[in-house]
Amino acid sequence: MFAGLVALSLIPPLLYLLWLRSRERYDREPLGAVLSAFVYGGTLGVAVAVVLHLLFGFGYDQAGGPIPLEEALVAAVVIAPLVEEFSKGLGLTRFRLVITEPEDGIIYGAGLGLGFAATENFVYGITALLDGGFGDAIVTVVVRVFSSMLLHSGASALVGFGYAVARLRGRPGLAVAPHYLVAVLLHAVYNFLVSTQQLVGLVMAIIMVTFVGATLRRRIEQLDRAGAF
């Protein structure tokens, strides 16, 4: 069961990343670097997010947070998007030397997000396994593959695109802020829909992140063709 959850959590985001990489026909990104982004997002990206979540939680408790329901919603809609998009985006600096085109930022950003999603899916799957059994774990991971996996890849790809454009134009780090804030907003809306609207919200959230993912995929192809001529 453990091996099955590992495979189900890891393989879909990894295949999706390889597919995104293949959208770039000219000057395709090195496979090793792309896989490194995936590993970074699933390890150090998650570790940084956990530390920041703990710091936010400690500060929130010291300030005397509101009633538990409101506190959970604030954590999902405000804190989680801010923390997780920053944690994933921080990994882009590791790949600054190989980001030579705007579409490169999309690919490496998506890689960081997909690695993060793989680890997160596995953690949720283990939790569901302990609470409800193997069937619940499988359902949990499958649903997340078609929802939060797309969210993390799309939001991180937005940040990656902003980072690539800012770096290639010689702009300061703060130039990435607009893309980061859009990614945070996307993440916040997704979490709000999933947290408050249940099944309808989940369907709406999946549609939203699927649209964002398709848009970024087309953007990779457009930028790749434009850079080739």
Stockholm file with secondary structure:
# STOCKHOLM 1.0

chainA/1-229         MFAGLVALSLIPPLLYLLWLRSRERYDREPLGAVLSAFVYGGTLGVAVAVVLHLLFGFGYDQAGGPIPLEEALVAAVVIAPLVEEFSKGLGLTRFRLVITEPEDGIIYGAGLGLGFAATENFVYGITALLDGGFGDAIVTVVVRVFSSMLLHSGASALVGFGYAVARLRGRPGLAVAPHYLVAVLLHAVYNFLVSTQQLVGLVMAIIMVTFVGATLRRRIEQLDRAGAF
#=GR chainA/1-229 SS CHHHHHHHHHHHHHHHHHHHHHTCCSSCCCHHHHHHHHHHHHTHHHHHHHHHHHHHHHHHHHHCCCCHHHHHHHIIIIIHHHHHHHHHHHGGGGGTTTCCSHHHHHHHHHHHHHHHHHHHHHHHHHHHHHHHCHHHHHHHHHHHHTTHHHHHHHHHHHHHHHHHHHHHTTCCGGGGHHHHHHHHHHHHHHHHHHHHSHHHHHHHHHHHHHHHHHHHHHHHHHHHHHHHC
#=GC SS_cons         CHHHHHHHHHHHHHHHHHHHHHTCCSSCCCHHHHHHHHHHHHTHHHHHHHHHHHHHHHHHHHHCCCCHHHHHHHIIIIIHHHHHHHHHHHGGGGGTTTCCSHHHHHHHHHHHHHHHHHHHHHHHHHHHHHHHCHHHHHHHHHHHHTTHHHHHHHHHHHHHHHHHHHHHTTCCGGGGHHHHHHHHHHHHHHHHHHHHSHHHHHHHHHHHHHHHHHHHHHHHHHHHHHHHC
//
